């Protein structure tokens, strides 16, 4: 084709070669806010290194390659021996190796570790979301294992290691390991107490043989798993290694890998246990109580993962509109587009600020903060993950038809967006979990109210929303049917309180006017026109260096 008919103009340069951490003002400010001054410089340097890597052309290409070449199940070797291995593209291993090397499975053993790790998880998974699953499971297994000091002493150093070693062999021969989780069964789904997998005790104390089927097994290529099964004393938690100490493979038959909507780079499988050796974790009959801390930690990662998707979607949308011209000017200067971008930026910042506040509560380790987390984690998991899909969809639309094309990266973000609302308990589960805490743990509600009350009197719309929330909490009539409405309101009040205390005035003002004050439509881009929208959009703009 003649060059004169194919002139390329008004196309947006790729958002590449920038520091993902430095470009996110809400995140950098949150890290500074929640870390002790003596630790800040070192953590900031680590996060800048991770941010520059995440924004590099090479790592972005790794993310593309990992998703275009999803994992493959190899049930047998060439000779017919059962091996049950999952084969990944080299880029998956590069992403996972870099993440482990950056300490994204290590939060529990160092001061400020959760803030540091949560910020790193938010930065790094913007490059590719799928490999966040094994990072999350490995990190989250630590508190469950600590119910057994012997197991914790053996496994925790491997789980928190900064060394990534691929391949299956005895855990004692590896400097670092990954963990997965198997709770869900086909007959029960979220109702894990209906699990039918059996655990038969052996003569050695704490050792069992498992028989059953897991409908969803997270990260089936891992070195070990925490699973639930019915022991003689009731539902119990077990540690199941893939390779036994003598080097033989444990019975772990991967029947198939799930063909998922998104999360394509990550393996999720169905597995069969048939005389599979496992070690009990905690007491018989207390499996849910034992594994619940792992679930809570992975729920925080669901919030963080959704915040990462939101931030990357906003960054792409604002970047596109900074360079793309239409109707006589660049899109970012058009009043209606500016309204859309500002609305998206508010949603993203509110999610980021909330995720880091939850991480700081983990680091504090006090009874009051633990009580706060009991309500705040499921409320945040419910609301932030629910907001992710419509928010990413609107950001995609900012790119127009270009955003609907795979090369833009936006379709991958959109396919990933519903995931965190489903994983680790879907919306109804989170809402009911909040109700249980309200009904059984009055100290949790007190801690939550103390947190939101720290901003009382600073904004009349927030004050009104707190009053309305308290009215709903006082009315127990039809409480289960109203659970989603109540938890949504609680999450919004919490976000509003955090933004009023810590965000720039224009951000807090816009959030309270729209999310709490009722001056908002049913779609993004319906903020009051009198707000300082330009400042909100400028704050969200990623700047490539």
Secondary structure as UniProt FT lines:
FT   HELIX           3..5
FT   TURN            20..23
FT   HELIX           25..34
FT   HELIX           37..54
FT   HELIX           57..68
FT   STRAND          72..76
FT   TURN            78..79
FT   STRAND          82..87
FT   HELIX           90..101
FT   TURN            102..105
FT   TURN            108..109
FT   TURN            111..112
FT   HELIX           113..124
FT   TURN            125..127
FT   TURN            130..131
FT   HELIX           132..145
FT   TURN            146..147
FT   HELIX           149..159
FT   HELIX           171..173
FT   STRAND          179..184
FT   TURN            186..190
FT   HELIX           192..194
FT   STRAND          198..201
FT   TURN            205..206
FT   STRAND          207..218
FT   TURN            219..221
FT   STRAND          224..231
FT   TURN            232..233
FT   STRAND          234..241
FT   TURN            245..246
FT   STRAND          253..257
FT   TURN            264..265
FT   STRAND          268..281
FT   TURN            284..285
FT   HELIX           287..323
FT   STRAND          325..326
FT   TURN            327..328
FT   STRAND          329..330
FT   HELIX           331..333
FT   HELIX           335..364
FT   HELIX           367..398
FT   HELIX           400..404
FT   HELIX           406..408
FT   HELIX           410..417
FT   HELIX           419..422
FT   TURN            423..424
FT   HELIX           427..440
FT   HELIX           442..453
FT   TURN            454..457
FT   HELIX           460..474
FT   TURN            477..482
FT   HELIX           483..502
FT   HELIX           505..511
FT   HELIX           512..516
FT   TURN            529..530
FT   HELIX           533..540
//
